[in-house]
């Protein structure tokens, strides 16, 4: 009998529960385990999600668990932390998120993690770096969703501006999952054509919308959840099915794009080994400057995280 495919989601709030629901409907995991500081909440979320699986042809077991479940999980998702409030940037969450991350690392210490670790806690790039260092795992096995959700918003915006289907758009958001993110417009293709073939599309407006959609959602309803849920589920499926999909993730750079020792959203080949390869797009000089500036913001906050909660 083949090994059952198992994913653990640590943090059963809005985001973690929507990730679990999205995963259920992709039918790529046999077991989905929710872990939370409140076991009662994790159990309630698991029961609610399990109820939704009575009618579709799905067979996933959804349950509450504990940190020991990470020891035989294919993927562990870190979804702890507080949600942004109106007017708050992702970087404003740094102090609370890093303190929670250090506590989580202490709880995980007794359990060696054999699989892939994906963090979606904000600020995404800094928390990914902190968790990777704390677990002592290689960069291909610990990374953040990074600019994957930004890219989803970018594709939607370009689709609306150019009036074509989203499936006709190839584009990536890169850099910080935050206000310094950048878009390599030179690499954008719409229907196979470069962006200059669509004069109605204003790059400045596209960049602004890509950065601000998240806050618009928070201002309107208090949290984002559906977009990140589907983004995480797509990423997890690419790993468990070894799809070799090219997706933007916040992975540690080791010389790529001229950067060292910083997590940053870049296109990666995603398969069973996690972030198996970084794709280096040929950036223009102006785009490289924008990426460098975004990495400088991330690097500054990585240093702040280490001061807030030094790793043992």
Secondary structure, DSSP 8 states (H G I E B T S, - for coil): -----EEEEE--SHHHHHHHHHHHTTT--SEEEEE-SSHHHHHHHHHHHHHTTSSSS---EEEE--GGGGGG-SEEEE--S----TT--GGGGHHHHHHHHHHHHHHHTTS---SEEEE--SSHHHHHHHHHHHHT--TTTEEE-TTHHHHHHHHHHHHHHHTS-GGGEE--EEB-SSTT-EE-GGG-EETTEEGGG-TT--HHHHHHHHHHHHHHHHHHHS---HHHHHHHHHHHHHHHTT--EEEEEEEEEESGGG-EEEEEEEEEEEETTEEEEE------HHHHHHHHHHHHHHHHHHHHHHHHS---
